[in-house]
Structures are given as structure tokens and as C-alpha cells.
């Protein structure tokens, strides 16, 4: 993915609930797969569908305004609970590229950054503006290059993302793929810097 593709403008979905945990994002019954494909329809399944399997018209993702939205605006402490990556996979599969909140669970934040979903932390006033100002025509802009999140009124809010995570998002890669891609360089370095480490000897300092 190019740098330009990580500057995008989109409508957004508001989910004002606080402490949304990973079991609510993707219920445990959908964790039998290790394939991230196909989990999008199961995001928020227990809220999104009625007991008979029909869509719940009152849930935000089932409303017309949610169609095509790439940004989810959520309440405080989003993604708490278990460490399942499936929660991030489900959100990405539902079309979201960024989640905005005042606070994320640490493990969820790490999983998101490692799987192409950008968690954006904003202040409570900014979050309140987003939640109060949502309208079908409202648009926000995410610019990963400048690390700014532009509100519908034009205010550009800075956000923080670790440099390596930013690189991975911009280049559609992750830690493991980055290391595998660098295997040749690593081998070349090791060839000219041979180091033998005796793992059977424990070195200590007095």
C-alpha cells in the first residue's frame, strides 16, 4: 500500500459505548478459524443480529449511514478483554481502516497496529465533538504521513503512532513479513560479522 493510500477521507460510524471488549467485537463462537477472511460479517454479531439471525435495524452498522464508512468512533477503553486478534480481523473485514477513541486496551492496540488497523487516540473534547456532530454528510480525513486526523469542521488533530508501526501500515507489512523480507540482508551481515555464542555458558558479572 502506498503512502497516498493512507491518506483517505471517509464517513464514520459512532459507537458511544464504553469498555467494548473483544468478545463483544467478535463472539467466541467465531474463533474456530485462524483465517482472517470472512470475519467481517460477524463483527459485533450479538448486537448486529437478532436471535433469529435477522439484522437488528437499531444497530449502527445496519443503518444506511454506516455503508462505506472506514472509520469507527468508539467510547473509552475500546478493545478490552481477551487478546484475540480475531477482533481486529473482524473490524478490518467490516471495512474499517481506523478506530478513534480516547483510550484503547494495550493488547488490542498492538494487535491493531500489527494487522493494518490504525488506532487513533484523541482527547475527550474531540471525541465528544465527533459523537455529537455525526451526520450522513460528515466526513473525516486520516493522514498517516502527517499523523493528523481532520474533523468534519476542518480542525486537524495530531495523533501518535510508533514509527515502525507507521512504516508497516504504509507498506502493508508486519513485523514477521519485514524480517522475512530482510532475510538476505541479515544473512549478508552475519557473513561478514561472524559471532559465535556459547549458549551453554552463563556469563554473570560480580
Long-range contacts (C-beta under 8 A, 24 or more apart in sequence): 1-169, 1-170, 1-171, 1-172, 2-170, 3-144, 3-145, 3-170, 6-142, 6-143, 6-144, 6-145, 6-169, 6-170, 7-141, 7-142, 7-143, 7-144, 7-145, 8-70, 8-97, 8-141, 8-142, 9-139, 9-140, 9-141, 9-142, 10-68, 10-69, 10-70, 10-71, 10-97, 10-139, 10-140, 10-141, 10-142, 11-65, 11-68, 11-69, 11-70, 11-71, 11-136, 11-138, 11-139, 11-140, 12-69, 12-70, 12-71, 12-72, 12-73, 12-100, 12-130, 12-134, 12-138, 12-139, 12-140, 13-60, 13-61, 13-65, 13-66, 13-69, 13-71, 13-72, 13-73, 14-60, 14-73, 14-130, 14-131, 14-134, 15-60, 15-72, 15-73, 15-74, 15-75, 16-74, 16-75, 16-131, 17-74, 17-75, 18-75, 18-76, 18-77, 19-75, 19-76, 19-77, 19-80, 20-74, 20-75, 20-77, 20-78, 20-79, 20-80, 21-79, 21-80, 21-81, 21-82, 22-79, 22-80, 22-81, 22-82, 22-83, 22-84, 22-86, 22-87, 22-108, 23-81, 23-82, 24-81, 25-79, 25-87, 25-90, 25-91, 26-84, 26-86, 26-87, 26-89, 26-90, 30-86, 30-90, 31-84, 31-86, 33-86, 36-85, 36-86, 36-89, 36-92, 36-93, 36-115, 37-93, 38-93, 39-86, 39-89, 39-90, 39-93, 40-90, 40-92, 40-93, 40-94, 40-95, 41-93, 41-94, 42-90, 43-90, 43-91, 43-93, 43-94, 61-94, 64-136, 65-134, 65-136, 68-95, 69-95, 69-96, 70-95, 70-96, 70-97, 70-98, 71-96, 71-97, 71-98, 71-99, 71-100, 71-140, 71-142, 72-96, 72-98, 72-99, 72-100, 73-99, 73-100, 73-101, 73-127, 73-130, 73-131, 73-134, 74-99, 74-100, 74-101, 75-101, 75-102, 75-127, 76-101, 76-102, 76-103, 77-101, 77-103, 77-104, 77-105, 78-103, 78-104, 78-105, 78-108, 79-104, 79-105, 79-107, 79-108, 79-109, 79-112, 79-119, 80-105, 80-108, 81-105, 83-107, 83-108, 83-111, 85-111, 85-114, 85-115, 87-111, 88-112, 88-115, 88-117, 89-115, 91-117, 92-116, 92-117, 97-142, 98-142, 98-149, 100-127, 100-130, 100-149, 101-127, 102-127, 113-161, 113-162, 113-165, 113-168, 113-169, 114-165, 114-168, 114-174, 114-175, 115-174, 116-169, 116-172, 116-174, 118-142, 118-144, 118-161, 118-169, 120-149, 120-159, 121-159, 121-160, 122-149, 122-157, 122-159, 123-157, 126-151, 126-157, 129-153, 144-169, 144-170, 145-170
